[in-house]
Amino acid sequence: MATSLSVSRLLSSSAISVAKPLLSPSSAFTSPISFSRSLAPNLSLKSPTTRRKNSTRSFSTTISSAISVGDKLPDSTLSYLDPTTGDVKTVTVSSLTAGKKTILFAVPGAFTPTCSQKHVPGFVSKAGELRSKGVDVIACVSVNDAFVMEAWRKDLGVNDEVMMLSDGNGEFTGKLGVELDLRDKPVGLGVRSRRYAILAEDGVVKVLNLEEGGAFTNSSAEDMLKAL
């Protein structure tokens, strides 16, 4: 499929390791999780103003991060599902960015309204323009597992325009310092990622558009085009 071919093309100089399938091919997701569409349209993916008293970890409600323009992106391993074999494959941030002009944008969650209706579709529709300006890699990162990201990719009709990558354990999100604590939300979204868009050249951050929680004001494909 186009996604697999795209990954091979973009990462021709980098090794990609293959992990054993987490589930058998017959149990891999073939359609979006049914409850995902029932997420309340009025749910605001912003940092809550209250915290559980017994929480052992705290998260900032201000727009801040551990990464800044001029910094080298921390390395981390992300994953995706090979649509042909059903295998979970991994790719490192360093291989996505070394010697390349790369856009990494993050969403609070797969199948959530703003992410599905605006953020990802915007980068898909503008992928050609972004690549005409020298962008080599466009990747969406979310704290969801690789099977959910593949189901979401299919649902949105994404081909090779955007890589849909899983930061399932939130490792990369934590290294960037952009955690979004949604554990107090009634639907139990847990700890996710703030919405952002990063332009990196050879792994060095050139543009960092970090949103407050799940707001969508300056991390769109149009905003990155302006930055280029």
C-alpha positions in Angstrom: 0.0 0.0 0.0 0.9 3.6 -0.4 1.7 4.1 3.3 4.2 1.3 3.4 5.9 2.5 0.2 6.0 6.1 1.6 7.7 5.0 4.7 10.3 3.1 2.7 10.9 6.1 0.5 11.2 8.6 3.3 13.4 6.5 5.5 15.6 5.1 2.8 18.7 5.9 4.8 17.4 4.7 8.1 16.7 1.3 9.5 13.2 0.3 10.6 12.8 -2.6 13.0 9.9 -4.9 12.9 8.2 -6.1 16.1 6.1 -9.2 16.4 2.4 -8.4 15.9 0.7 -7.5 19.1 -2.5 -9.1 17.8 -3.2 -11.7 15.2 -4.1 -10.4 11.8 -7.7 -11.5 12.3 -7.9 -9.4 15.5 -6.4 -6.2 14.1 -8.8 -3.3 13.8 -10.6 -3.0 10.5 -12.9 -0.1 11.4 -13.0 2.8 13.9 -13.9 1.9 17.5 -17.6 2.5 17.8 -17.5 4.6 20.9 -15.1 7.1 19.4 -17.8 8.8 17.5 -19.8 9.3 20.7 -17.2 11.6 22.2 -19.1 14.6 23.2 -18.9 17.3 20.5 -18.7 19.9 23.2 -15.8 18.3 25.0 -13.0 20.9 25.3 -9.6 19.3 25.1 -7.9 21.9 27.3 -6.0 21.3 30.4 -8.3 20.9 33.4 -8.0 23.6 36.1 -8.3 21.0 38.9 -6.1 18.1 39.8 -6.6 15.0 41.9 -5.2 15.5 45.3 -3.5 12.1 45.4 -1.9 12.4 41.9 1.8 11.6 41.9 2.5 13.6 38.8 1.6 17.2 38.0 1.3 19.0 34.6 1.4 22.6 33.8 -1.7 24.5 32.6 0.4 27.2 30.8 1.8 27.0 27.3 5.3 25.7 28.1 7.5 22.8 27.1 10.9 21.3 27.7 11.8 21.9 24.1 12.4 25.3 22.4 13.4 26.7 19.1 17.1 26.0 18.5 17.0 22.7 20.5 17.7 19.3 19.1 14.7 17.0 19.2 15.0 14.2 21.7 15.2 10.8 20.2 12.4 8.4 20.8 10.8 5.3 19.2 7.4 5.7 17.6 5.3 3.0 15.9 2.8 2.3 13.2 1.0 -0.6 11.7 2.1 -2.0 8.4 -1.2 -2.2 6.4 0.0 -5.0 4.3 1.3 -7.5 6.9 -0.4 -6.2 10.0 2.9 -6.1 11.8 3.7 -3.3 14.2 6.8 -1.4 12.9 8.9 1.1 14.7 10.7 4.3 13.6 12.9 6.7 15.5 12.6 10.4 15.7 16.2 10.7 14.7 15.6 8.7 11.5 12.7 10.9 10.6 14.6 14.1 11.0 18.3 13.4 10.2 19.3 15.4 7.1 15.7 16.2 6.4 13.2 19.0 6.8 10.5 17.5 8.9 7.1 18.5 10.2 5.8 16.7 13.3 2.4 17.7 14.5 0.6 16.2 17.5 -3.1 15.8 18.4 -4.7 15.0 21.8 -6.4 11.9 20.4 -7.4 9.8 17.4 -11.0 10.1 16.3 -11.6 13.3 18.4 -13.6 16.0 16.6 -11.1 18.8 16.0 -8.3 16.4 15.2 -10.4 14.4 12.7 -12.3 17.3 11.1 -9.5 20.0 10.9 -6.0 19.2 12.0 -5.1 16.0 10.1 -7.2 16.8 7.0 -5.5 20.2 6.8 -2.0 18.6 6.5 -3.3 16.0 4.1 -4.7 18.6 1.8 -1.6 20.9 2.0 1.0 18.1 1.8 1.8 18.9 -1.8 2.4 22.6 -1.0 4.5 21.7 2.0 6.7 19.4 0.0 7.1 21.9 -2.7 8.7 24.1 -0.1 11.2 21.5 0.8 9.5 19.5 3.5 10.6 15.8 3.3 8.5 14.2 6.1 5.0 15.1 7.5 4.0 13.0 10.5 1.1 13.0 12.9 1.9 11.9 16.5 -0.7 10.9 19.1 -0.7 9.0 22.4 -2.7 6.2 21.0 -1.6 2.7 20.1 -0.6 1.7 16.5 -3.8 -0.2 15.8 -5.9 2.8 16.7 -3.7 5.1 14.5 -4.1 2.7 11.6 -7.9 2.5 12.0 -8.0 6.3 12.1 -5.8 6.5 9.0 -8.2 4.3 7.1 -11.2 6.3 8.4 -9.7 9.6 7.2 -8.6 8.2 3.9 -5.0 9.2 4.5 -2.5 7.6 2.1 1.1 8.7 1.8 0.5 12.4 2.5 1.0 12.0 6.3 2.6 9.3 8.4 0.3 8.3 11.3 2.6 7.5 14.2 1.8 6.1 17.7 3.5 7.4 20.8 1.6 4.8 22.8 3.5 5.2 26.1 3.8 8.9 25.8 7.6 8.7 25.8 8.2 11.3 23.1 5.5 13.5 24.5 7.1 13.4 27.9 10.6 14.2 26.6 9.1 17.3 24.9 7.4 18.2 28.1 4.0 18.7 26.4 1.8 16.3 28.4 -1.9 17.1 28.6 -3.6 15.7 31.7 -7.2 14.8 30.9 -7.7 12.2 33.7 -10.4 14.3 35.3 -12.5 14.3 32.1 -15.6 12.1 32.5 -14.7 10.0 29.4 -11.3 9.1 30.9 -8.9 10.3 28.2 -5.9 9.9 30.5 -2.6 11.7 29.9 -2.3 12.8 26.2 -0.3 15.3 24.2 -0.9 19.0 23.8 -1.6 20.0 20.2 1.5 21.3 18.4 3.3 21.6 15.1 7.1 21.5 14.9 9.3 22.2 11.9 12.7 20.6 12.3 15.7 20.8 10.1 18.2 18.0 10.6 16.6 17.4 14.0 16.9 21.0 15.2 13.6 22.8 16.0 13.1 25.8 13.7 9.4 26.4 14.4 7.5 25.4 17.5 3.7 26.2 17.5 2.4 24.9 20.8 -1.2 25.1 21.7 -2.9 25.5 25.0 -4.2 22.0 25.6 -6.3 20.9 22.7 -6.9 24.4 21.3 -6.5 24.8 17.5 -5.2 28.3 16.8 -1.6 28.2 15.4 -0.6 24.6 14.6 -2.4 24.1 11.3 -0.9 23.2 7.9 -1.5 26.8 6.9 0.5 28.1 9.8 3.4 25.9 8.9 3.2 27.1 5.3 3.5 30.7 6.5 6.5 29.7 8.6 8.2 28.3 5.5 
